[in-house]
Amino acid sequence: WTHPTCHPLRCSEAPVGENTQRMLPCVGMPDGAVCQPVCISGRPTAPFYCNRGEWMNAGVACVDRLENLGCDSMDLVEGVNVETMCRYTQSGETCDVQCK
């Protein structure tokens, strides 16, 4: 006699984010997998992660410039890593960036 087991759903579709390309290599990734965004323009700031069959994102996946984060490049405090500071910012929330 064997007991039934539950396995979290895989993410069966590509993650979709503003200013991101369709990320087909991420289709079918297992629960807990991370998919780095491929930006149409700008640079990635937050990865997507598979959560029970749904892609989640901890913030804005891609930004064009630092102005989108509240500072221009001359106003950022030296040594500040925006990706680390804003990693867990949820969609619709703001991230306080350290400006001079």
N, C-alpha and C positions, 0 to 999 in steps of 0.2 A: 504494500500500500504506500503510495507516495502522496504527499500533500501538495496541493496546488500552490504555485508561486506567482507573485505579481512582478512584472517587469515594467518600469516606467517607459512611457512611449518615447520613441525616437522623434526627432523633428523631421517631418516628412516633406517640408517645403523649405525654400531658401528664405533666410531672414530678409526683411525689407526695412529700410531706413531712409530718412530724408538725405538726399545727396549721395546715396550709395548705389553701386552697381548691383545687379542681381548676382548673388553669391552661390552659384550652383554647386561648388564643391562642398558646401555645408549641408546639402540635402541628405537626409538619412542619418545625420549624426546622433549619437546616443544621448540620453539624459545626462546633463552635467557638462556636455561638451562646450567648448568655446570656439566662436567663429569671429575672426578679425574682419572688420568692415573693409571693403574695397571702395574707396571714395572716388566719386566722379571728378571732384575738384577738392582742393584742400587736403587736410590730413586727418587720420583717424584719432578719436579721443576715447572711445569706449567700445569694448567688444560686445558682441551678442553672446548669450549663453542659452543652451537648450534646457528648458524646465518643463518636464512632463509633456513633451510633444509640442511646446510652444516656444518660439524664440523671444527672449527678453533682452532688453538693453538697459544698461545702467546710466543712461544719459544720452546726449547727442552723439551720434556715431561719428559724424564728420563735421569739421568746421573749416570755413574758408580762411579765416584770419583770426588772430588773437582778439580782435575787436569783438567778435562774437561771444567772447568769454568775459568781457567787461573791461579789458585793458588793451591798449595798443602795445606793440612789442617793446617800445621804449619805457613803458610804465611798469612792466613786470619786475618784481623783486628778483634779483639775480639768484639763480639756483632753484627757483620754484619750478616744480614739475607739475604742470597743469593736469596731465593724465592721472597722476597719483592723487592729487588733491580732489579731483572731481569724479573719481572712479565710481563711487556709489550713489551719485546723484540720479534720482529717478526722473523719468520723462515728465516734463512740465515744471520740475523744480529748478531752482537756481543754485549755482555753485559760487561761493564767495572766493574770488581769486585775489591773491595778495598783490596789491599794486603799491607803488611807491607813494 
